[in-house]
């Protein structure tokens, strides 16, 4: 199987981890999210990466460069989905990052930086109504007011962390200092007509619409005793 065919097959495998029987829906800190993380971790390990789940539920892998502890080039995307999602939004960027690690193989050992792959736990905000929770934790911009956010079943983000096996008090451990990274690259499907109209399979982004996580105004914050 070629690299491209295997990447698409891996996206299809991730389609199996859905909370809905007829459409794809995989949300932050769900049982389906845990299964997706475990599957991606196996692929990372097969590619020669050391793996771990960080304090925000992101699945991570790393291979050292020419010496241990060098800053890393970070590749990846997200593993959560919107309701009735497509097979490639987010997931393709993760499996392509793993494919890069596989293709480079032992050549990573001579690079002047480490190579890391990440599958972010939340970009879409489907479950708790606030997007980018996984990447905000990595960027060190976590807002403690988010702990009181509730999903449609009334479960708070604070409780969901605990149910997933994470310690909310340690979410700050997921933060990465700029000095730890040399850059971040993400492959993503185009959500528009331009490549199709031009008959091209690949392009690069020169500008992007930036999303921001929702932050509650002070008067809407719940007391910490409301956590459940």
Number of C-alpha atoms within 10 A of each C-alpha: 7 6 13 12 10 14 22 17 14 20 22 15 13 24 20 17 19 24 16 12 9 8 14 20 22 29 25 28 23 19 16 20 26 19 15 24 23 16 15 24 24 13 19 27 16 13 21 19 23 15 21 16 19 22 22 28 26 25 25 23 25 22 25 22 20 15 12 11 12 18 20 22 17 22 24 25 27 25 30 30 27 16 17 13 15 15 17 20 21 24 31 24 26 28 30 25 26 28 19 16 25 19 13 12 14 14 11 19 17 12 14 14 22 24 26 25 30 30 30 29 30 29 24 23 20 18 24 22 13 17 18 19 25 26 23 20 23 21 15 15 12 21 14 12 16 20 21 21 20 19 14 9 7 10 16 19 22 20 19 19 21 12 13 16 12 19 14 17 11 11 19 17 13 21 18 13 11 10 9 15 17 14 11 12 13 16 21 20 13 15 8 8 8 11 13 11 8 8 8 9 8 11 11 8 8 5 6 6 5 5 9 10 17 13 12 13 8 8 6 9 13 15 9 11 7 9 15 14
